[in-house]
Amino acid sequence: MQLDYVPHKRLFVSVLVGMVIVSVGTACNETASSTPKADSEIENQSFDSPRKQSNAQSQDMKRRNSMTTEMLGQELQRARVLLSQANEPLQEVDPELPPENIGALGGIGFEVKNPDVKLSIYVFEYQNQHADAVEKLMAQVPQEGTRILHGSNGSLLFFGHTRTDGPDGIDAKFRLGGLASAFAGQE
């Protein structure tokens, strides 16, 4: 940590793992002729009380939660719009697993009948969370005689499956593929 003293101003620069934080405070009751304080004296001074810091953190969390809620609604609507491009009679249902069980912020499920296809769309804060979620979802679906597709579109994760071992297997496989393609959008 490097601390520099500037008359009439206190400038503290802290370098933390690739981030630079700069705090500037106006020095009260000091003149240009005052002598610099020892680094240990400056380092121990606090510009914000613990209560003020706690309130700022609380406000930041509230702002983040409201942004997350807003983002979640927008992303779920984006998923609906993407899937509507497939022109399939989708019925909204619960997703394969509850979103909180796989680390997602939220999710929705869809079904299409005759041939049956089930899919779930989840919203994650980070796309790198998708792989772990897919593993958990794969464990919920029988592997034999089942076609499973999954993919990402930004924060959205698509997980769909259908049975391919019956008389409607080929149609079901193509229906699932069409939904996955619609989910991909214009990529």
N, C-alpha and C positions, 0 to 999 in steps of 0.2 A: 504494500500500500504506500502511495506517495502522497505526502501532505505538503502543500505550499501555503505560505502566508503572504497575503497581499494587503497593504494598509487600506483600511476602510472596507475591505471586502475579505471574506474568508472563502477560499476556493479549495474544495476537497475533491480529489479525483481518486476513485477506486476502480481498479481493473479486476473484474470477476469473470473468469472463463469466457473470454471473447466479448464481454459486454463492458461498456464504459458508462459509468454513472457519474454525473457531474452535479454537485449541489453547490449553490452559491447563496451565501447568507450575508446580509449587511451587518457590519460590525457596529454596534452601538457603543457610545462612550469611548471611542478610540480616536486618536488624532494621528496625523501623518507621522508625527515624531515618536509615536509609541513604539516600543521594542517588540519584536516578534515573540510570541509565546513559544514555549517548548512544545515539541511535537506531542508529547504525552498529554499536555494540558489541552491542546486542540483536539486530539483524538477522543478524549473523554467527554467532550461537550456534545450535547444532543440538541438538535433544533426542533424536534417534535417529541412531545410527551408520548409515553406508551399508549395512553388512551387515544390520542390523535392518530397514531399509527394503526391501532386496532380498528378505529372507525374507517380509516382510509381503506384498509384491507377488506372490511365488511362491505363497503360501498363498491369496491372493485369486484367482489364475488357476486353481489347483486346484479351489477352491470353484466358480468359474464354470464350469469344464469339467464338473464333476460335475452341476451344475444343468442345463447344456446337455444332457448325456447323458440325464438323467432327463426333462427336458422333451421331448427328441426321442422317446423311447419312448412317453411319454404322448400326444404329438401324432400319432404314427403309429397308435397304437391308436385314438385318436379318429377318425382318417380311416377306419379299417376299420369301426368302429361306424356312422359316418355312411353309408358306402356299402352296408352290409348292409341298410339300410332300403329299398334298391331291389329287394330279393329277386331278384337276378340271380346266376347261377352264376359268380362271379368266381374267377379263378385268379391267384394272386400271381406276378408275374414281375419282371424288372428294369425300372426306370423308363426312360423314353424316352432320357434322357441321364444319365450319372452325376451325382449331386447336386453334387459338388465342381466340375464343369464350369460350373455355372450359379450358384454361390455359395450353394447350399443346405446346411443342416446334415445333411440326410438325405432319403431318399425311398423310395417303393415304387411298383411298377407293377402293373397288373391287366389281364387280358384276359378277354373274353367272346367265345365262338364262336357262329357262325350266328344272326344276322349278327354279324360281327366288329367289336368295339370295343376300342380300346386306350386306356388312360389311365394317367397318372402323377400321384402326389401327392408334393409336396415340402414340407419344413419349412424355414422361414427364420427367422432371428432377428428380422428386421423386415419388415413387410408392404410397405414401400416398395421392397423388392428384387424384388418379383414382376414388375414391368413389364419389366425387363431380361432376366429369365429367360424370360418368355413370348416375347420376340423371338428368343432363341436356340433355343427349342423349335419355334417356327413355321418356322424355317429348316430343320428336320429332316424336316418333313412335306410331301409333295407337296400343292400347293394345289388343283389342278384335280380335281374329282370327289370332294372330301374335305370333310367337315363337321368343323370344329374348334371346340371349346368350352373356355374357360378361365375360372377364377374364383377368388376368395379367400374363405377362411373363417378369420379370425384369422391365425395364422402359416402356415397351410396354403395351398398353391397347387394347384389342380386343372387338369390339362391333358389333354384327351381328344380323340380323333379317330376317325373311321370313314369308310369309302368309301360314297358315296351314289349312285354311277353304275351300280350293278348292279341285278339284280332284287330284292335285299333292301335297297335303298337307303333306302326310307321306313322300314322296320322298324329299320334300323341307326340312322337319324337319331333316331327316337323312343327307342331304347334308350339312346343317348348322352345325350339330354335327360333321361331318367329318372335316370340316374346323376349328372348334374350337379345335378339337383334334390335328390336324396338328400344329396349332398355339402353343399349349402347348409344343410341341417338345418332348424331351425324359424325361419329368418329370414324 
